[in-house]
Amino acid sequence: MILDYVRLVVATGLVLLPGKLVARALGQRTLASTLAWAMASLFAAWALVFALHGSILYAVLVLAAIASVALGVGGRRRPTWPPRERTIVAAAGTVLGLALLHVEGAVVGDGLFHEARVRKLVDLGHLHLRTLDEFKDGGLHPGYAFPLWHELLAVVSWLSGLDPEVVLRREPSVLVPIACVLAWEAGVAVFGSAWAGLGVVLVQVGWFCLAPGNGGSFATLALPGTAARQLLVPAAIAIVFFWVHNHRWGTLAAIGAIFGALTLVHPTYALFLLVPLVAAAALRPAEWRRWSSALAAALVPTGLVVLWLKPIADETLSRNPNGTALANGLRQYASELVVTNDHHYRLAASVPGRAGALAVAALLAVPVAGLASRQRWAAFAVGGTVLMLALMEVPWLFVHLSDAISLSQSRRAVGFAPLVFALVGAALLLARSVLVLPLGLGAGILLQLLWPGDFDYGLRHGGPGLATWIALAGGAAALAAGFVLRRRLPTDHGARAALAVALLVLPVAVHGFSHWRPAHPTDPDALPVATIHELRTEVPARAVVIGPLQASYRAVAAAPIYVVALPVAHVANTTANRPYVRRHDVKAWLAGKKPVVPEAYAATWRILDDGRLRRLP
């Protein structure tokens, strides 16, 4: 386990190295800039691979060339030591990452979908974008049409010599300190305070890692969606605010790089992040030149990627739904919605606080933070939260958002309300009094007892809906009051505020570490080891395999093959993929009703009910 960890650390460092050297050549010293340029380098390398129909070796050579050129350009720049606070945060994150090794479990669920794509990138040559599909005659997934994060994992797998399954399982432990440092940099950029940055890290870890138990979303940091939320989003926030603060042109280029990467990794997340940034820009008219240039730098790559994806997204039956598709969506997410009719629905007010004590505390803190509306951080934290909650709770706005990006995505947008920053900002305002310390501890204990969180799929009870309305209405009123008062409230008690945040997070941490065990220790539907060996040694690459759906799902993750059908929950519902038709055909064939199905889909191997393989005649 530790040897694998060391190999992953070295491989991940090598993947980030071109980005580090490019950032240094441009005079940028932050980890956020390193990540931005590393992702840009990966995009350039893999774009060449797909253009030339090459293999992963091409990508590694291009990354090495980028690193060499950047080293030559920036060779005269003297390396600088990172700030002491960042080193401390990285060290603490490394300890947390090592602890995360004890909650790693089997790769299941969506992880198998991503493992299958990484495996094809590593094992196959003559690559093009459609090589990575689950089906030989299928279509691109609109969310992963250009699989940028999969490409990072593939290079890590190739450099470390570890199987993609091991990378998916253990890479989160390597990424945790990176996530912590990026959260710290985002806090420093937004608040201009290292102590506030520490507060952001504490809330981020408590909210996403400890509150859910089992390592929370940190245990799945290797998956594109989680990586986008915990790595790319904080990096984008940090770079945007560094630009607004220092106005260095290299930082503007980094904004374009990080938003381009975020849009490719998870397209809707880039759009969601733009919402609070637009709110901040609207509330800071004196800085309109800097904000407008930052938004333009973000919108250009985001828009280009969205335009490229539009024809693919138009083939997805869940986007811009109507009739049966809309009814199915409303039925599937009924517990999270308040539905009047097919044209009048909104997100339930209990959803924003479902993440537990810290989410509820953050919602209640929004009106307090709003009193500092004349400050830049409050424009982002409170203005962004109010605008995002309005999009979620005003039916007309939520319906149009859902029509544009699908109901499955629009309900996730509330997670991009900058509530973490609102909570830390409120702590800074309240830290003028020492009473903030017992207030933080008492609130943490009480809220953890009352609302420990609702983390299962769907919504059972959620958080208090009243807290959402307080954040929306109270935040809007506080913003207005802050402008009327025309006073800049002092926030110079950073150490006390960080300690108060730590006390607030403490009860959540106690809960989290008391549930420090794998969420999925084993995969109950795992294929026999002998079958996996046969798939990798006997079945030719790119062969088509037919079998039970769950077995097929594990087979396509275990070897660079294609299958006939998969569980529909793990397949993009596009006109090319036809997941429901495929499922019907395979089930009919297994029942002995449609013997022509294997031939129709060009299948040459089958998986028996007991998991064994057999060549088809």
C-alpha positions as CSV (number, residue, x, y, z in Angstrom):
1,M,0.0,0.0,0.0
2,I,2.7,2.5,1.0
3,L,4.8,1.6,-2.0
4,D,1.9,2.2,-4.3
5,Y,1.3,5.5,-2.6
6,V,5.0,6.6,-3.2
7,R,4.8,5.6,-6.8
8,L,1.6,7.6,-7.2
9,V,3.1,10.6,-5.5
10,V,6.1,10.6,-7.9
11,A,3.9,10.0,-11.0
12,T,1.4,12.8,-10.0
13,G,4.4,15.1,-9.4
14,L,5.7,14.4,-12.9
15,V,2.3,15.0,-14.5
16,L,2.1,18.4,-12.7
17,L,5.8,19.3,-13.5
18,P,5.1,20.8,-17.0
19,G,2.5,23.1,-15.4
20,K,4.8,24.0,-12.6
21,L,7.5,25.0,-15.1
22,V,5.2,26.9,-17.3
23,A,3.7,28.8,-14.3
24,R,7.2,29.6,-13.1
25,A,8.2,30.9,-16.6
26,L,5.2,33.3,-16.4
27,G,6.1,34.4,-12.9
28,Q,3.3,32.6,-11.2
29,R,4.0,30.8,-7.9
30,T,0.7,29.3,-6.8
31,L,-0.4,25.7,-6.9
32,A,-3.6,27.0,-8.6
33,S,-1.6,28.3,-11.6
34,T,0.5,25.1,-11.6
35,L,-2.7,23.0,-11.9
36,A,-4.1,25.3,-14.6
37,W,-1.1,25.0,-16.8
38,A,-0.7,21.3,-16.1
39,M,-4.2,20.8,-17.4
40,A,-3.5,23.0,-20.4
41,S,-0.4,20.9,-21.1
42,L,-2.4,17.7,-20.9
43,F,-5.0,19.1,-23.3
44,A,-2.3,20.0,-25.9
45,A,-0.6,16.6,-25.5
46,W,-3.7,14.5,-25.9
47,A,-5.2,16.7,-28.6
48,L,-2.1,15.7,-30.6
49,V,-2.6,12.0,-29.7
50,F,-6.2,12.1,-31.0
51,A,-5.3,14.1,-34.1
52,L,-2.5,11.6,-35.1
53,H,-4.4,8.6,-33.8
54,G,-1.4,7.7,-31.6
55,S,-1.0,6.2,-28.2
56,I,-0.2,7.4,-24.6
57,L,3.5,7.5,-25.5
58,Y,2.9,10.5,-27.7
59,A,1.3,12.3,-24.8
60,V,4.2,11.6,-22.5
61,L,6.7,12.8,-25.1
62,V,4.7,16.1,-25.7
63,L,4.5,16.7,-21.9
64,A,8.3,16.2,-21.7
65,A,8.8,18.6,-24.6
66,I,6.6,21.3,-22.9
67,A,8.5,20.9,-19.6
68,S,11.8,21.2,-21.5
69,V,10.8,24.4,-23.3
70,A,9.3,25.9,-20.2
71,L,12.5,25.1,-18.2
72,G,14.6,26.8,-20.9
73,V,12.4,29.9,-20.9
74,G,12.1,30.2,-17.1
75,G,15.5,28.8,-16.3
76,R,16.9,32.1,-15.1
77,R,14.1,32.7,-12.7
78,R,15.3,31.9,-9.2
79,P,13.1,29.2,-7.5
80,T,11.3,30.5,-4.4
81,W,10.2,28.7,-1.3
82,P,6.5,28.4,-0.8
83,P,4.9,30.4,2.1
84,R,5.3,28.8,5.4
85,E,1.5,28.6,5.9
86,R,1.1,26.8,2.6
87,T,3.8,24.2,3.6
88,I,1.9,23.6,6.9
89,V,-1.4,23.1,5.1
90,A,0.3,20.7,2.6
91,A,1.8,18.7,5.5
92,A,-1.5,18.5,7.3
93,G,-3.2,17.5,4.0
94,T,-0.6,14.8,3.5
95,V,-1.4,13.3,7.0
96,L,-5.1,13.4,6.1
97,G,-4.3,11.7,2.7
98,L,-2.4,8.9,4.4
99,A,-5.3,8.4,6.8
100,L,-7.6,8.2,3.7
101,L,-5.7,5.1,2.7
102,H,-7.6,3.3,5.5
103,V,-11.0,4.1,4.0
104,E,-10.3,3.2,0.4
105,G,-12.6,0.5,-0.8
106,A,-13.5,-1.3,-4.0
107,V,-14.1,0.7,-7.2
108,V,-17.8,0.5,-7.7
109,G,-20.7,2.6,-9.2
110,D,-19.6,5.4,-11.5
111,G,-15.9,4.5,-10.7
112,L,-16.1,1.5,-13.1
113,F,-17.3,3.8,-15.9
114,H,-14.2,6.0,-15.4
115,E,-11.8,3.1,-14.9
116,A,-12.9,1.7,-18.3
117,R,-12.0,5.0,-20.0
118,V,-8.7,5.3,-18.3
119,R,-7.8,1.7,-19.2
120,K,-8.5,2.3,-22.9
121,L,-6.3,5.4,-22.8
122,V,-3.4,3.4,-21.3
123,D,-3.7,0.1,-23.2
124,L,-4.9,1.0,-26.7
125,G,-3.1,2.5,-29.6
126,H,-4.6,4.2,-32.7
127,L,-6.7,6.3,-30.3
128,H,-9.4,8.7,-31.2
129,L,-12.3,10.1,-29.1
130,R,-14.7,7.3,-29.9
131,T,-12.2,4.6,-29.0
132,L,-13.1,5.2,-25.4
133,D,-16.8,4.4,-25.6
134,E,-18.3,1.4,-23.9
135,F,-20.0,0.3,-27.1
136,K,-18.2,-0.2,-30.4
137,D,-20.9,1.5,-32.3
138,G,-22.0,4.0,-29.6
139,G,-21.6,7.7,-29.3
140,L,-19.7,10.2,-27.2
141,H,-20.7,11.0,-23.7
142,P,-21.5,14.7,-23.6
143,G,-19.9,15.1,-20.2
144,Y,-16.6,13.4,-21.1
145,A,-16.4,13.9,-24.9
146,F,-12.8,15.1,-24.4
147,P,-11.7,13.1,-21.4
148,L,-9.2,15.5,-19.9
149,W,-9.2,14.2,-16.3
150,H,-9.1,10.6,-17.5
151,E,-6.1,11.5,-19.5
152,L,-4.3,12.8,-16.3
153,L,-5.1,9.5,-14.6
154,A,-3.9,7.5,-17.6
155,V,-0.5,9.3,-17.6
156,V,-0.3,8.7,-13.8
157,S,-1.0,5.0,-14.4
158,W,1.5,4.8,-17.2
159,L,4.3,6.6,-15.3
160,S,3.7,4.7,-12.0
161,G,3.3,1.3,-13.7
162,L,0.1,0.7,-11.6
163,D,-3.1,-0.7,-12.9
164,P,-5.9,1.9,-13.6
165,E,-8.0,0.2,-10.9
166,V,-5.2,0.9,-8.3
167,V,-5.0,4.5,-9.5
168,L,-8.7,5.0,-9.1
169,R,-8.6,3.5,-5.6
170,R,-5.5,5.1,-4.2
171,E,-4.9,8.4,-6.1
172,P,-7.4,10.3,-3.8
173,S,-4.8,10.0,-1.0
174,V,-2.3,11.8,-3.2
175,L,-4.8,14.5,-4.2
176,V,-5.9,15.4,-0.7
177,P,-3.0,17.7,0.1
178,I,-3.4,19.3,-3.3
179,A,-7.1,19.9,-2.5
180,C,-6.2,21.4,0.9
181,V,-3.6,23.8,-0.5
182,L,-5.9,24.9,-3.3
183,A,-8.7,25.6,-0.8
184,W,-6.1,27.6,1.3
185,E,-5.1,29.6,-1.8
186,A,-8.7,30.3,-2.6
187,G,-9.3,31.6,0.9
188,V,-6.2,33.8,0.8
189,A,-7.1,35.2,-2.6
190,V,-10.7,36.0,-1.6
191,F,-10.0,37.4,1.9
192,G,-6.4,38.5,1.6
193,S,-5.6,36.6,4.8
194,A,-3.6,33.4,5.5
195,W,-5.8,32.8,8.6
196,A,-9.0,33.1,6.6
197,G,-7.4,30.7,4.1
198,L,-7.0,28.2,7.0
199,G,-10.6,28.7,7.9
200,V,-11.7,27.8,4.3
201,V,-9.6,24.6,4.5
202,L,-11.1,23.6,7.8
203,V,-14.7,24.1,6.5
204,Q,-13.9,22.5,3.2
205,V,-12.5,19.4,4.9
206,G,-15.2,19.2,7.5
207,W,-18.0,19.7,5.0
208,F,-16.9,17.4,2.2
209,C,-14.6,14.8,3.9
210,L,-15.7,14.4,7.5
211,A,-19.5,15.2,7.7
212,P,-20.6,12.3,5.4
213,G,-18.4,9.7,7.1
214,N,-16.3,7.2,5.2
215,G,-14.0,9.9,3.9
216,G,-16.9,11.6,2.1
217,S,-16.2,12.9,-1.4
218,F,-12.4,13.0,-0.6
219,A,-12.5,9.2,-0.9
220,T,-13.5,9.7,-4.6
221,L,-11.2,12.5,-5.5
222,A,-9.9,10.6,-8.5
223,L,-13.3,10.8,-10.2
224,P,-13.7,13.7,-12.6
225,G,-16.8,15.2,-11.0
226,T,-15.2,15.2,-7.5
227,A,-11.9,16.4,-8.8
228,A,-13.6,19.3,-10.7
229,R,-15.4,20.3,-7.5
230,Q,-12.6,20.0,-5.0
231,L,-9.5,20.8,-7.2
232,L,-10.4,22.8,-10.3
233,V,-13.1,25.0,-8.8
234,P,-11.0,26.3,-5.8
235,A,-8.1,26.8,-8.3
236,A,-10.3,28.9,-10.6
237,I,-11.6,31.0,-7.7
238,A,-8.0,31.6,-6.5
239,I,-6.7,32.6,-9.9
240,V,-9.7,35.0,-10.6
241,F,-9.2,36.8,-7.3
242,F,-5.5,36.9,-7.7
243,W,-6.1,38.7,-11.0
244,V,-8.6,41.1,-9.5
245,H,-6.1,41.9,-6.8
246,N,-2.8,42.2,-8.7
247,H,-3.8,42.6,-12.4
248,R,-0.9,40.7,-13.9
249,W,-1.5,39.6,-17.4
250,G,-0.1,36.1,-17.0
251,T,-2.8,35.5,-14.4
252,L,-5.5,36.4,-17.0
253,A,-4.1,33.7,-19.3
254,A,-4.2,31.2,-16.4
255,I,-8.0,32.1,-15.9
256,G,-8.6,30.9,-19.5
257,A,-6.5,27.7,-18.9
258,I,-8.3,26.7,-15.7
259,F,-11.8,27.5,-17.1
260,G,-11.1,25.6,-20.3
261,A,-10.0,22.6,-18.2
262,L,-13.0,22.8,-15.9
263,T,-15.4,22.9,-18.8
264,L,-13.8,19.9,-20.4
265,V,-13.7,17.9,-17.2
266,H,-17.3,18.8,-16.2
267,P,-19.0,21.3,-18.5
268,T,-21.9,22.4,-16.3
269,Y,-19.6,23.1,-13.3
270,A,-17.8,25.9,-15.2
271,L,-21.2,27.5,-15.8
272,F,-22.2,27.1,-12.2
273,L,-19.0,28.7,-11.0
274,L,-19.6,31.7,-13.3
275,V,-22.9,32.5,-11.4
276,P,-21.3,33.8,-8.2
277,L,-18.4,35.4,-10.1
278,V,-21.0,37.4,-12.1
279,A,-22.7,38.4,-8.9
280,A,-19.4,39.6,-7.5
281,A,-18.7,41.6,-10.6
282,A,-22.1,43.2,-10.5
283,L,-21.6,44.3,-6.9
284,R,-18.2,45.8,-7.5
285,P,-18.8,48.4,-10.2
286,A,-15.6,50.3,-9.3
287,E,-13.6,47.3,-10.4
288,W,-15.5,46.6,-13.6
289,R,-12.5,46.6,-15.8
290,R,-10.8,43.8,-13.9
291,W,-13.9,41.8,-13.4
292,S,-15.0,42.2,-17.0
293,S,-11.6,41.0,-18.3
294,A,-11.6,38.1,-15.9
295,L,-15.1,37.0,-16.9
296,A,-14.2,37.4,-20.6
297,A,-11.1,35.2,-20.1
298,A,-13.3,32.6,-18.4
299,L,-16.2,32.8,-20.9
300,V,-14.1,32.4,-24.1
301,P,-12.8,28.9,-23.5
302,T,-16.0,27.9,-21.7
303,G,-18.1,29.1,-24.7
304,L,-15.8,27.4,-27.2
305,V,-16.1,24.1,-25.4
306,V,-19.8,24.4,-24.9
307,L,-20.3,25.2,-28.7
308,W,-18.2,22.1,-29.5
309,L,-20.3,20.0,-27.1
310,K,-23.7,21.3,-28.2
311,P,-24.2,18.8,-31.1
312,I,-23.3,16.0,-28.8
313,A,-25.5,17.3,-25.9
314,D,-28.4,17.7,-28.4
315,E,-28.4,13.9,-28.8
316,T,-28.9,13.4,-25.1
317,L,-32.6,12.7,-24.4
318,S,-32.5,14.2,-20.9
319,R,-31.5,17.7,-22.1
320,N,-34.4,20.1,-22.9
321,P,-36.8,17.4,-22.0
322,N,-40.5,17.3,-22.8
323,G,-43.3,14.8,-22.5
324,T,-42.3,11.4,-21.2
325,A,-38.6,12.4,-20.6
326,L,-39.7,15.4,-18.4
327,A,-42.2,13.3,-16.5
328,N,-39.5,10.6,-15.9
329,G,-37.1,13.3,-14.6
330,L,-39.6,14.8,-12.3
331,R,-40.5,11.4,-11.0
332,Q,-36.8,10.4,-10.5
333,Y,-35.9,13.5,-8.5
334,A,-39.3,14.0,-6.9
335,S,-37.9,14.0,-3.3
336,E,-35.6,16.9,-4.1
337,L,-38.2,19.1,-5.9
338,V,-41.4,21.0,-5.1
339,V,-43.6,20.4,-8.2
340,T,-46.8,22.3,-9.0
341,N,-47.0,21.1,-12.6
342,D,-44.7,20.3,-15.5
343,H,-43.9,24.0,-16.1
344,H,-43.7,25.1,-12.4
345,Y,-41.2,23.4,-10.1
346,R,-38.2,24.3,-8.0
347,L,-35.6,22.8,-5.8
348,A,-36.8,21.9,-2.3
349,A,-35.6,24.4,0.3
350,S,-34.4,21.5,2.4
351,V,-31.7,20.5,-0.2
352,P,-29.1,23.3,0.4
353,G,-28.7,22.3,4.1
354,R,-28.7,18.5,3.5
355,A,-24.9,18.4,3.9
356,G,-25.2,18.7,7.7
357,A,-24.2,21.0,10.4
358,L,-21.7,23.1,8.5
359,A,-24.1,23.7,5.6
360,V,-26.8,24.8,8.0
361,A,-24.3,27.1,9.8
362,A,-23.2,28.6,6.5
363,L,-26.8,29.3,5.4
364,L,-27.5,31.0,8.7
365,A,-24.3,33.0,8.5
366,V,-25.1,34.6,5.1
367,P,-27.0,37.6,6.5
368,V,-24.2,38.3,8.9
369,A,-21.6,38.2,6.1
370,G,-23.9,40.4,4.0
371,L,-23.4,43.3,6.3
372,A,-19.9,43.6,4.8
373,S,-21.3,43.9,1.3
374,R,-18.9,46.8,0.5
375,Q,-16.0,44.4,0.7
376,R,-14.9,42.2,-2.2
377,W,-15.2,38.9,-0.4
378,A,-18.8,39.6,0.6
379,A,-19.8,40.5,-2.9
380,F,-18.7,37.0,-4.0
381,A,-19.7,35.0,-0.9
382,V,-23.1,36.6,-0.2
383,G,-24.0,38.0,-3.6
384,G,-23.1,34.7,-5.2
385,T,-25.1,32.7,-2.7
386,V,-28.2,34.9,-3.0
387,L,-28.1,34.7,-6.8
388,M,-27.6,30.9,-6.8
389,L,-30.4,30.4,-4.2
390,A,-32.7,32.5,-6.3
391,L,-32.0,30.4,-9.4
392,M,-32.9,27.3,-7.3
393,E,-36.0,28.6,-5.5
394,V,-37.7,30.8,-8.1
395,P,-39.6,28.3,-10.2
396,W,-39.4,30.3,-13.5
397,L,-35.6,30.5,-13.2
398,F,-35.1,26.9,-12.2
399,V,-37.4,25.5,-15.0
400,H,-35.5,27.4,-17.6
401,L,-32.1,26.4,-16.2
402,S,-33.3,22.7,-16.1
403,D,-34.5,23.0,-19.7
404,A,-31.0,24.3,-20.8
405,I,-28.8,21.8,-19.0
406,S,-31.1,19.0,-17.8
407,L,-32.8,18.5,-14.5
408,S,-30.1,16.0,-13.4
409,Q,-27.5,18.8,-13.6
410,S,-29.5,21.9,-12.5
411,R,-30.3,20.4,-9.1
412,R,-26.5,20.2,-8.5
413,A,-26.0,23.9,-9.1
414,V,-26.8,24.8,-5.5
415,G,-23.5,23.1,-4.4
416,F,-21.7,26.0,-6.1
417,A,-23.2,28.7,-3.9
418,P,-20.0,30.0,-2.1
419,L,-21.4,29.2,1.3
420,V,-18.0,28.1,2.6
421,F,-16.7,31.7,2.1
422,A,-19.8,33.2,3.6
423,L,-19.3,31.1,6.8
424,V,-15.6,32.1,7.1
425,G,-16.5,35.8,6.4
426,A,-19.1,35.8,9.1
427,A,-16.6,34.3,11.5
428,L,-14.2,37.2,10.6
429,L,-16.9,39.7,11.4
430,L,-17.9,38.1,14.7
431,A,-14.2,37.6,15.8
432,R,-14.1,41.1,17.2
433,S,-15.4,39.5,20.4
434,V,-13.9,36.6,22.1
435,L,-17.4,35.2,22.6
436,V,-17.1,33.9,19.0
437,L,-15.1,30.9,20.4
438,P,-17.8,29.4,22.7
439,L,-20.4,30.4,20.0
440,G,-18.5,28.4,17.4
441,L,-18.2,25.3,19.6
442,G,-21.8,25.5,20.9
443,A,-23.2,26.0,17.4
444,G,-21.1,23.1,16.1
445,I,-22.4,20.7,18.8
446,L,-26.0,21.8,18.5
447,L,-26.2,21.7,14.7
448,Q,-24.4,18.3,14.5
449,L,-27.0,16.9,16.9
450,L,-29.9,18.4,15.1
451,W,-28.8,18.1,11.5
452,P,-26.0,15.6,11.0
453,G,-26.7,15.4,7.3
454,D,-28.6,13.5,4.7
455,F,-26.1,11.9,2.3
456,D,-28.0,9.0,0.8
457,Y,-29.2,9.1,-2.8
458,G,-32.4,11.1,-3.0
459,L,-33.7,13.1,-0.1
460,R,-35.0,11.6,3.1
461,H,-35.3,14.7,5.4
462,G,-32.6,17.2,4.2
463,G,-31.8,20.3,6.2
464,P,-34.0,22.9,7.6
465,G,-35.8,24.7,4.8
466,L,-36.1,27.8,7.0
467,A,-32.3,28.2,6.9
468,T,-32.4,28.4,3.1
469,W,-35.0,31.2,3.1
470,I,-33.0,33.0,5.8
471,A,-30.0,32.9,3.6
472,L,-31.9,34.1,0.5
473,A,-34.1,36.8,2.0
474,G,-31.7,37.8,4.8
475,G,-28.7,37.8,2.6
476,A,-30.4,40.1,0.1
477,A,-31.5,42.4,2.9
478,A,-28.1,42.4,4.5
479,L,-26.4,43.3,1.2
480,A,-28.7,46.3,0.8
481,A,-28.2,47.4,4.3
482,G,-24.4,47.1,4.0
483,F,-24.4,49.5,1.0
484,V,-26.7,51.9,2.8
485,L,-24.6,52.0,5.9
486,R,-21.5,52.7,3.8
487,R,-19.1,51.3,6.4
488,R,-16.4,48.8,5.9
489,L,-16.7,46.4,8.8
490,P,-13.3,45.4,10.3
491,T,-12.1,41.8,9.8
492,D,-8.7,41.9,11.4
493,H,-9.0,39.1,13.9
494,G,-8.0,36.3,11.5
495,A,-6.4,34.0,14.1
496,R,-9.5,34.1,16.4
497,A,-11.8,33.6,13.5
498,A,-9.8,30.5,12.3
499,L,-10.0,29.1,15.9
500,A,-13.7,29.7,16.0
501,V,-14.1,27.9,12.7
502,A,-12.0,25.0,14.0
503,L,-14.3,24.8,17.1
504,L,-17.3,24.8,14.9
505,V,-15.9,22.0,12.8
506,L,-14.7,19.9,15.8
507,P,-18.0,18.1,16.4
508,V,-18.2,17.3,12.7
509,A,-14.7,15.9,12.8
510,V,-15.5,13.7,15.8
511,H,-18.4,12.3,13.9
512,G,-16.3,11.8,10.7
513,F,-13.4,10.0,12.3
514,S,-15.8,7.8,14.3
515,H,-17.1,6.6,10.9
516,W,-13.6,6.2,9.3
517,R,-14.1,3.0,7.3
518,P,-14.6,2.2,3.7
519,A,-18.1,2.9,2.3
520,H,-17.7,-0.1,-0.1
521,P,-15.0,-2.5,1.3
522,T,-15.7,-5.0,-1.5
523,D,-17.6,-5.2,-4.7
524,P,-20.4,-7.9,-4.3
525,D,-20.7,-8.2,-8.1
526,A,-17.0,-8.5,-8.8
527,L,-15.9,-10.9,-11.6
528,P,-13.8,-13.9,-10.6
529,V,-10.1,-13.3,-10.7
530,A,-9.7,-16.0,-13.4
531,T,-12.2,-14.2,-15.6
532,I,-10.4,-10.9,-15.3
533,H,-7.2,-12.7,-16.2
534,E,-8.8,-14.2,-19.3
535,L,-10.3,-10.9,-20.3
536,R,-6.8,-9.4,-20.3
537,T,-4.9,-12.3,-21.9
538,E,-7.3,-14.3,-24.0
539,V,-9.9,-11.8,-25.3
540,P,-8.4,-9.5,-28.0
541,A,-8.4,-5.7,-27.4
542,R,-11.5,-4.0,-28.9
543,A,-13.4,-7.3,-28.9
544,V,-17.2,-7.1,-28.2
545,V,-18.4,-9.1,-25.2
546,I,-22.0,-9.9,-24.3
547,G,-23.3,-11.0,-21.0
548,P,-25.4,-10.0,-17.9
549,L,-25.4,-6.3,-17.4
550,Q,-23.6,-6.1,-14.1
551,A,-20.9,-8.6,-15.3
552,S,-20.5,-6.6,-18.6
553,Y,-20.0,-3.4,-16.6
554,R,-17.2,-4.9,-14.6
555,A,-15.7,-6.6,-17.8
556,V,-15.4,-3.3,-19.7
557,A,-13.6,-1.7,-16.7
558,A,-11.2,-4.7,-16.3
559,A,-10.0,-4.9,-20.0
560,P,-9.9,-2.7,-23.1
561,I,-12.9,-4.2,-24.7
562,Y,-16.5,-3.2,-25.7
563,V,-19.8,-4.7,-24.5
564,V,-23.3,-4.9,-25.9
565,A,-25.2,-3.4,-23.0
566,L,-24.7,-1.9,-19.5
567,P,-26.9,-0.8,-16.7
568,V,-28.7,2.2,-18.1
569,A,-27.8,4.3,-15.0
570,H,-24.1,4.3,-16.2
571,V,-24.7,5.0,-19.9
572,A,-25.3,8.4,-21.6
573,N,-28.9,8.3,-22.8
574,T,-28.1,9.3,-26.4
575,T,-29.6,8.4,-29.7
576,A,-26.4,6.6,-30.6
577,N,-26.1,4.6,-27.4
578,R,-29.7,3.5,-27.1
579,P,-29.2,2.1,-23.6
580,Y,-32.8,0.9,-23.1
581,V,-32.9,-0.9,-26.4
582,R,-29.5,-2.6,-25.7
583,R,-30.7,-3.6,-22.3
584,H,-33.9,-5.1,-23.7
585,D,-32.0,-7.0,-26.4
586,V,-29.5,-8.5,-24.0
587,K,-32.2,-9.5,-21.5
588,A,-34.2,-11.1,-24.4
589,W,-31.1,-13.0,-25.5
590,L,-30.3,-14.2,-22.1
591,A,-33.9,-15.5,-21.8
592,G,-33.4,-17.4,-25.1
593,K,-35.9,-15.2,-27.1
594,K,-33.5,-13.4,-29.5
595,P,-30.6,-15.6,-30.6
596,V,-29.5,-13.1,-33.2
597,V,-28.5,-10.4,-30.7
598,P,-24.7,-11.3,-30.5
599,E,-24.4,-11.3,-34.3
600,A,-26.3,-8.0,-34.5
601,Y,-23.9,-6.4,-32.2
602,A,-20.7,-8.2,-33.5
603,A,-20.1,-9.9,-30.2
604,T,-17.5,-12.7,-30.3
605,W,-17.3,-13.5,-26.5
606,R,-19.9,-14.1,-23.9
607,I,-19.9,-14.0,-20.1
608,L,-21.8,-16.9,-18.5
609,D,-24.1,-16.6,-15.5
610,D,-21.3,-17.9,-13.2
611,G,-18.9,-15.2,-14.5
612,R,-16.8,-17.6,-16.8
613,L,-15.9,-16.6,-20.4
614,R,-16.7,-18.5,-23.5
615,R,-16.0,-17.7,-27.2
616,L,-19.1,-17.5,-29.3
617,P,-19.3,-19.6,-32.5
